[in-house]
Amino acid sequence: MQWKFLSVAVALGAASLLAQTAPQTALPAAPQVWNWDEVKDRFRLNNTTLMAGFLNIDELKAQEITAHLRPNPGFTFSADGTQIAPSHGVWQPFAGTFISPGVSYLFERRGKRELRFQAAKEGTAIGIAQNSDLERNLLFNLRSAFVGVLQAKAVLRLAQDNLDYYDKVLKISRDRFQAGDIAQIDLDRLELQRLQYESDLQTALVNLRTTKINLLALLDDRRPVDSFDLDGSFDFNEDVRALDDYRKDALDARPDLRAAVLSVKQAETNYKLAEANGSTDPTISLWYTHNGSYNNPDALNTLGASVGIPLRIFDRNQGEKLRTKIDIKRNEKLRDGVETQVYSDVDSAFAVVNSNLNLLKPYKRQYLDQAVRVRDTILFSYQHGGASLLDFLNAESDYRTVQLSYVNLIGSYLTAAAQMNMAVGREVIP
């Protein structure tokens, strides 16, 4: 009896040891769920095109340093009269040498340095606005991809729900066939129709993976597709402001318009700089002279100064003055064109948003409930002999079409809302 208990104890101990040393099967990690704000943050950190734009801004700031530098002073050193042969039998090579070190400096007049610095700062501001405009366009592509994933998920849910619903109908139909309530041909047609729902489900799965891959490409992220998911509202908002409100917001927020306005200011600064560059800048020089060959001891060490003034007789920077003056008018025309484009973008986006809303409202108010009611009513009538199989299949097809159209319309609305945000230059429709 004791041996029996001992054997049981040894067996339990071995089993416990094996349980501790056996490799644990790793469960698949749950996918990370990102919302729109998290996707934007990852985009700003990882997108190489946007990062290159930020580096361009750093280059422009470096040019500000160069533009604000003062001219370097000059240094000269002259030596002459060195003895080649010994004088009076004594070797004195530097006894009569003429030595003259000196410094010179160019004084810029009419605020040339300040104007160069101002033009460089305005160039940096233009670069920042242009990079913001680049981000505006890239965010529209990102938002469209984000909406595409949400739309693909909604289509997938709809395809799965339709397949589950149809499987329940098939189960009831098989029971009716076993009871002799329907013919074999009716059951066959019902089972063949299931192929359409299976095809819809597989197509929805492929579309979801494709849209997620497109989103990862915009994020410059190489993670597996199944390792993340998106979360966001897939619905529409009926509250739309007046067109004039969106126009005013766009005039204040559009970075490309801001860049065009700043380009006009920079052109005006460049014209002032061209005018200043046409003026003369004196060069002042100072030097010290040691002349060992003078017999006059008072002339051995002297100080001197000079002022050099270029005579702007022929070249007074006329060509650059004319060019920069014309450039002001050119940038003003470009600014007017951008402003016209802003109005066009806002008006077009507003029309698309309203068109989608006009289609979505009756769907939500009437068509969705009608499609469900018709499908359920025809199914009940078919199961009780009041409707034909063709009536039921048509009602089921109409329901699927209405539901899919509604999902696609919401996707179109959200894309149009993203287009409105891009047209305005900031998020005005969440």
C-alpha positions in Angstrom: 0.0 0.0 0.0 2.9 2.3 0.8 4.5 1.6 -2.6 1.2 2.5 -4.2 1.1 5.9 -2.5 4.8 6.5 -3.3 4.2 5.7 -7.0 1.3 8.2 -7.0 3.4 10.9 -5.4 6.2 10.4 -7.8 3.8 10.5 -10.8 2.3 13.8 -9.5 5.7 15.3 -8.9 6.8 14.4 -12.4 3.7 15.8 -13.9 4.2 19.1 -12.0 7.8 19.3 -13.2 6.8 18.7 -16.8 4.1 21.3 -16.5 6.7 23.9 -15.3 9.3 23.0 -17.9 7.0 22.6 -20.9 7.2 25.5 -23.4 4.2 27.8 -23.1 2.3 28.4 -26.3 2.3 32.1 -27.1 -1.0 33.6 -27.7 -1.3 35.9 -30.7 -0.9 39.6 -29.7 -4.0 41.7 -29.9 -3.8 44.2 -32.7 -3.1 47.8 -31.8 -6.2 50.1 -32.3 -5.5 53.6 -33.6 -7.9 56.5 -33.8 -7.5 59.4 -36.2 -5.4 61.5 -33.9 -3.0 58.7 -33.3 -2.7 58.0 -37.1 -1.9 61.7 -37.7 0.8 61.6 -35.0 2.4 58.6 -36.6 2.2 60.2 -40.0 3.9 63.4 -38.8 6.7 61.3 -37.2 7.3 58.8 -40.0 6.3 60.2 -43.4 9.6 60.8 -45.3 8.1 63.5 -47.6 7.0 65.6 -44.6 10.3 65.1 -42.8 12.1 66.3 -45.9 10.0 69.4 -45.8 11.0 70.1 -42.2 14.6 69.8 -43.1 14.1 72.3 -45.9 12.8 74.8 -43.2 16.0 74.2 -41.2 18.0 75.0 -44.4 16.1 78.2 -44.8 16.8 79.2 -41.2 20.5 78.5 -41.8 20.3 81.0 -44.7 19.1 83.6 -42.3 22.4 83.3 -40.4 24.3 83.8 -43.7 22.2 86.9 -44.6 22.7 88.5 -41.3 26.5 88.3 -41.3 28.6 91.4 -41.5 31.4 91.8 -44.1 34.7 90.5 -43.0 37.5 93.0 -42.5 40.7 92.8 -44.7 44.3 92.6 -43.5 47.3 93.4 -45.7 51.0 93.3 -44.9 53.7 94.8 -47.2 57.5 94.6 -46.9 60.1 96.1 -49.2 63.8 97.3 -49.2 65.3 94.2 -47.6 69.1 94.2 -47.9 70.7 91.5 -50.0 74.4 92.2 -49.3 76.0 93.1 -46.0 76.2 96.8 -45.2 79.7 98.1 -44.1 80.8 94.5 -43.5 77.9 93.8 -41.1 75.0 91.5 -42.1 71.8 93.6 -41.5 69.1 92.2 -43.8 66.2 94.2 -42.2 68.0 97.4 -41.4 66.3 99.4 -44.2 63.2 97.3 -44.7 59.9 99.1 -45.4 57.1 97.4 -43.3 53.5 98.4 -43.5 50.6 96.2 -42.0 47.1 97.5 -42.5 43.4 96.7 -42.1 40.4 97.6 -44.2 36.6 97.3 -43.8 33.6 97.7 -46.1 30.8 99.8 -44.7 27.4 98.9 -46.1 25.0 101.7 -46.5 21.2 102.0 -46.7 20.5 99.0 -44.5 21.7 96.3 -47.0 22.4 93.8 -44.2 19.1 94.4 -42.5 17.2 94.0 -45.8 19.1 90.8 -46.7 18.1 89.4 -43.2 14.5 90.5 -43.7 14.3 88.8 -47.1 15.8 85.6 -45.7 13.3 85.6 -42.8 10.4 86.1 -45.2 11.8 83.2 -47.3 11.7 81.0 -44.2 8.1 82.0 -43.5 7.3 81.1 -47.1 8.9 77.7 -46.7 7.0 77.1 -43.5 3.7 77.9 -45.2 4.6 75.8 -48.2 5.4 72.9 -45.9 2.1 73.3 -44.2 0.4 73.2 -47.6 2.3 70.0 -48.3 1.0 68.6 -45.0 -2.5 69.7 -45.9 -2.5 67.7 -49.2 -0.8 64.7 -47.6 -3.3 64.7 -44.7 -6.1 64.6 -47.2 -4.6 61.5 -48.7 -4.2 60.0 -45.3 -7.7 60.9 -44.2 -9.1 59.3 -47.4 -7.1 56.1 -46.7 -8.4 56.2 -43.1 -12.0 56.5 -44.3 -11.3 53.7 -46.8 -10.4 51.4 -44.0 -13.5 52.3 -41.9 -15.6 51.9 -45.0 -14.0 48.5 -45.8 -14.7 47.4 -42.2 -18.3 48.5 -42.5 -18.7 46.6 -45.8 -17.1 43.5 -44.2 -19.6 43.7 -41.3 -22.5 44.0 -43.7 -21.3 41.1 -45.8 -20.9 38.9 -42.6 -24.3 39.9 -41.3 -25.9 39.1 -44.7 -24.2 35.7 -44.8 -25.3 34.9 -41.2 -28.8 36.0 -41.9 -28.9 33.9 -45.1 -27.6 30.9 -43.3 -30.5 31.1 -40.9 -32.9 31.3 -43.8 -31.2 28.2 -45.4 -31.5 26.3 -42.1 -35.2 27.0 -42.0 -35.6 26.1 -45.7 -33.8 22.8 -45.2 -36.2 22.0 -42.3 -39.1 22.9 -44.6 -37.7 20.7 -47.3 -37.4 17.8 -44.9 -41.0 18.4 -43.9 -42.0 18.5 -47.6 -43.0 22.1 -47.5 -40.8 23.2 -50.4 -39.4 21.5 -53.5 -35.9 20.4 -54.1 -35.4 23.0 -56.9 -36.3 25.8 -54.5 -33.8 24.6 -51.9 -31.1 24.3 -54.7 -31.7 27.8 -55.8 -31.5 29.1 -52.2 -28.2 27.2 -51.7 -26.8 28.5 -55.0 -27.6 32.0 -54.0 -25.4 31.6 -50.9 -22.4 31.7 -53.3 -23.1 35.4 -53.8 -22.9 36.2 -50.1 -19.7 34.2 -49.8 -18.2 36.1 -52.7 -19.2 39.4 -51.1 -17.5 38.4 -47.8 -14.2 37.4 -49.5 -14.2 40.6 -51.6 -14.7 42.6 -48.4 -11.8 40.8 -46.7 -9.5 41.6 -49.6 -10.6 45.2 -49.8 -10.0 45.7 -46.1 -6.4 44.3 -46.3 -5.7 46.4 -49.4 -6.9 49.7 -47.7 -4.9 48.9 -44.6 -1.8 48.3 -46.8 -2.4 51.7 -48.5 -2.6 53.4 -45.1 0.7 51.8 -43.9 2.4 53.0 -47.1 1.4 56.6 -46.3 2.7 56.1 -42.8 6.0 54.6 -44.1 5.3 51.8 -41.6 6.3 48.2 -42.5 4.4 46.4 -39.7 2.2 43.4 -40.7 -1.4 44.3 -41.7 -3.0 42.2 -39.0 -1.0 43.9 -36.2 -3.2 47.0 -36.2 -6.8 48.1 -36.5 -8.6 51.5 -36.8 -11.3 52.9 -34.7 -13.5 55.9 -35.7 -17.0 57.1 -36.2 -18.4 55.9 -39.5 -21.4 58.2 -39.7 -22.4 61.5 -41.1 -23.2 64.9 -39.5 -26.2 66.8 -40.9 -25.0 70.1 -39.4 -23.3 72.1 -42.2 -22.6 75.8 -41.9 -23.1 78.4 -44.6 -20.8 78.6 -47.6 -19.6 82.1 -46.7 -18.4 80.8 -43.3 -16.2 78.2 -45.0 -14.9 80.8 -47.4 -13.8 83.1 -44.6 -12.2 80.3 -42.7 -10.3 79.3 -45.9 -9.0 82.8 -46.5 -7.6 82.8 -42.9 -6.3 79.2 -42.8 -5.1 78.2 -46.3 -1.3 77.9 -46.1 -0.8 78.2 -49.9 -2.6 81.5 -49.8 -0.5 82.6 -46.9 2.6 81.6 -48.8 1.5 83.7 -51.8 0.9 86.7 -49.6 4.3 86.3 -48.0 5.9 86.0 -51.5 4.5 89.5 -52.4 6.1 90.9 -49.2 9.4 89.2 -50.0 9.3 90.6 -53.5 8.9 94.1 -52.1 11.8 93.6 -49.8 13.9 92.3 -52.6 13.1 95.5 -54.6 14.2 97.6 -51.6 17.4 95.6 -51.4 18.0 96.1 -55.1 17.6 99.8 -54.7 20.1 99.7 -51.7 22.6 97.6 -53.7 22.7 100.4 -56.3 24.3 102.8 -53.7 28.0 103.1 -53.1 29.7 101.5 -50.1 32.9 103.1 -48.9 35.9 101.0 -47.9 38.0 102.5 -45.1 41.6 101.4 -44.6 44.1 102.1 -41.8 47.8 101.1 -41.8 51.0 101.5 -39.9 54.4 102.0 -41.7 57.9 101.5 -40.5 60.4 102.8 -43.0 64.0 102.0 -41.9 65.6 103.7 -44.9 64.5 107.2 -43.9 67.3 109.5 -42.7 64.6 111.6 -41.0 64.1 109.9 -37.6 60.6 111.4 -37.3 59.5 109.5 -40.4 60.5 106.0 -39.3 57.0 105.1 -37.9 53.9 106.6 -39.4 50.1 106.0 -39.5 47.9 106.3 -42.6 44.3 106.1 -43.6 42.3 106.1 -46.8 38.7 105.9 -48.0 37.8 104.1 -51.2 34.5 105.0 -52.9 33.4 103.2 -56.1 32.0 105.5 -58.7 28.6 104.1 -59.7 28.6 105.8 -63.1 27.6 102.9 -65.4 26.5 100.1 -63.1 23.9 101.3 -60.7 22.1 97.9 -60.4 19.5 99.0 -63.0 18.7 95.5 -64.2 18.1 94.0 -60.8 15.9 97.0 -59.8 13.7 96.5 -62.8 13.6 92.7 -62.3 12.5 92.9 -58.7 9.9 95.6 -59.5 8.4 93.3 -62.1 8.6 90.4 -59.7 6.3 92.2 -57.3 3.6 92.4 -60.0 4.1 88.8 -60.9 3.7 87.6 -57.3 0.6 89.8 -56.9 -1.0 88.0 -59.9 0.0 84.6 -58.4 -1.6 85.6 -55.1 -4.9 86.6 -56.9 -4.9 83.3 -58.7 -4.4 81.3 -55.5 -7.2 83.3 -53.8 -9.5 82.4 -56.8 -8.5 78.7 -56.4 -9.3 78.8 -52.7 -12.9 79.9 -53.5 -13.2 77.3 -56.2 -12.0 74.5 -53.9 -14.3 75.5 -51.1 -17.3 75.8 -53.4 -16.7 72.4 -55.0 -16.2 70.7 -51.7 -19.3 72.3 -50.3 -21.4 71.1 -53.3 -20.1 67.5 -52.9 -20.8 67.5 -49.2 -24.4 68.8 -49.7 -25.0 66.3 -52.5 -24.0 63.4 -50.3 -26.1 64.7 -47.4 -29.1 65.0 -49.7 -28.7 61.3 -50.6 -28.0 60.1 -47.0 -30.9 61.8 -45.3 -33.7 59.8 -47.0 -31.7 56.6 -46.5 -31.5 57.1 -42.8 -35.0 58.5 -42.5 -36.8 56.0 -44.8 -35.0 53.6 -47.1 -33.1 51.6 -44.5 -36.2 50.7 -42.5 -38.2 50.1 -45.6 -35.5 47.6 -46.9 -35.6 45.7 -43.7 -39.4 45.7 -43.5 -39.7 44.5 -47.1 -37.2 41.8 -46.7 -38.7 40.5 -43.4 -42.3 40.7 -44.8 -41.5 38.9 -48.0 -39.6 36.2 -46.1 -42.5 35.7 -43.8 -44.9 35.5 -46.8 -42.6 33.1 -48.6 -42.3 30.8 -45.6 -46.1 30.7 -45.3 -46.8 30.3 -49.0 -47.9 33.9 -49.7 -44.9 34.9 -51.9 -42.7 33.1 -54.4 -39.1 32.2 -54.1 -38.3 34.8 -56.8 -40.0 37.5 -54.7 -37.9 36.6 -51.7 -34.6 36.6 -53.7 -35.5 39.9 -55.2 -36.3 41.4 -51.7 -33.0 40.0 -50.3 -31.1 41.5 -53.2 -32.8 44.8 -52.8 -31.9 44.8 -49.1 -28.3 44.1 -49.8 -28.1 46.8 -52.4 -29.7 49.4 -50.2 -27.5 48.6 -47.2 -24.3 48.6 -49.4 -25.3 51.8 -51.1 -25.8 53.4 -47.7 -22.3 52.3 -46.5 -20.7 53.6 -49.7 -22.5 56.9 -49.4 -21.2 57.4 -45.9 -17.7 56.7 -47.2 -18.3 59.2 -49.9 -19.5 61.8 -47.4 -16.5 61.3 -45.1 -14.2 61.7 -48.1 -16.0 64.8 -49.1 -15.7 66.1 -45.6 -12.0 65.5 -45.8 -12.0 67.4 -49.1 -13.7 70.3 -47.4 -11.2 70.3 -44.6 -8.4 70.3 -47.2 -10.1 73.2 -49.1 -10.5 75.3 -45.9 -7.0 74.4 -44.6 -8.1 73.1 -41.2 -10.6 70.7 -39.8 -14.1 72.2 -40.0 -16.1 69.0 -40.4 -14.9 66.3 -37.9 
